[in-house]
Every structure is written in C-alpha cells, then in structure tokens.
C-alpha cells in the first residue's frame, strides 16, 4: 500500500503533494513502482494533528481520486468521517482505512451499504493527545481484543469478514516499547484470520532506534516492513514503495513465500 498524503502537515511528507497535480503524479509513480493499493488521505493523523472540516478534506481528496481512478489499482481513502467515506466511495475508492475502526456514528452503515474493503485500526486516544501518556497492561492482548471486537461488530452489522483488514496502529497511542512488542507478536493478530496491515514506514520509533531524521528512514522502514511480513502481515503501508518491493522480492524468493512479482 503506497501512501498519498494530500495534507500540509503529515509527519513525513506534509505539503509535498498538497496540490492535486502533484498528488496524482506521486500516486501514479507509486503505482508504477509496484504499489498494489494507493491510500489517499486528506487529514493528517500524526500525533498532535488537528482535525480538518469535512468540506476541506473532500476538497483535497476527491480531485485526487478522480485523477487516479484510471489506474489499475484499488484506491483506499484514509478517513474516519462517514461523510467523507460516502463521497470517496462514490468517487471511486474501493477501501476505507479508518483509524477509528468504524466507531464514528454512521460509519458502519456507510461501509455496509457498499461493497468496499475496510481496514480497522487500533488507537488509544485521539491524534491531538494520543502520545502524551499511552499506557497498557498487556499491549498485544488489549490490541488483539479490541480488533476482534471490531471485526465482530462489522459482522453483526452486515459487513462480511472477507471485506475486513486489521491494523494494530503502530504509533497511534503507543510508546516505542509498545510498537516493538506488537511487531514481535504480530502473528497473534494474524491468528484472528483476517489480513493484517502494518504501517511502520518512517515512524518515530524507527527514528529513535536508528537516530535518523524522518527523511532518512527508508532503510529502517524497509527492514520493518520485512519483519512485519515475516510475522504475518499481508499488507504493508509504505512511503518507499520501490525499495520495499525489491526487498519483498528477495524475501519471497529466499523463503518461497509464494509472492508473485512477475508484474
């Protein structure tokens, strides 16, 4: 999954692709580099980020969806707002990537009324405050239980299990020790029998480990993606698509994982 941030303030590439033309070019380049899914977001959810109005979020993402719709790639919309979900799905998105795991009022109904896929993300707190003092007694168990409950809620609402992906939410209300514990034990989430998405790309935990600024975390990000796939991740959400794709080709060849890279 390649990241297309149409925002002025995302932690890694905020402002670089705020213009529609730049975002469309970037998304097209990621597809050419081998992204299987493009994830388009119009509101930053980095720690400390402030929410933006629905109208502004739509103004950012809808023209980009329009510009990328001709690509032979599924388009995901990174939003927790039901009104944005509905408009994006009508504009050609085929997946909703929701940091609120469809808990917003009306979100389940929007997804149920479509045939889209959905990614349910775990977070503790809100982006404005989530990194101030995150605490868990058992981070793996608590995250797994939350995601199991949200999968069950989807099924109860009429969203079939085969449309659901889960994401432990690396960096969403978690200290570095929590992120590492989740990565070590990612197979515990994979045992829920729905695909696991891992989004570690360029995040602060990698910076703390390597002492590298965000723009120099490509190697760390690729390494984290490989570790996630080895531990059961079915999707990795990344900024550095070409490098990650090459590394996964090597991993697939060595471990005979059955990945098909004959693009």
Buried (B, 14 or more C-beta within 10 A) or exposed (E): BBBBBBBEBBBBBBEBBBBBEBBBEBBBBBBEBBBEBBBBBBBBBBBEBEBBEBEEBBBBBBBBBEBBEEBEBBBBBBBBBBBBBBBBBEBBBBBBBBBBBBEBEEBBBBBBEBEBBBBBBBBBBBBEEBBEEBEBEEBBEBBBEBBBEBBEBBEEEEBEEEBBBBBBBBBBBBBBEBBBBBBEBBEBBBEBEBBBBBBBBBBBBBBEBBEBEBEEBBBBBBBBBBBBBEBBBBBBBBBBBBBBBBBBEEBBEEEEEEEEEEE
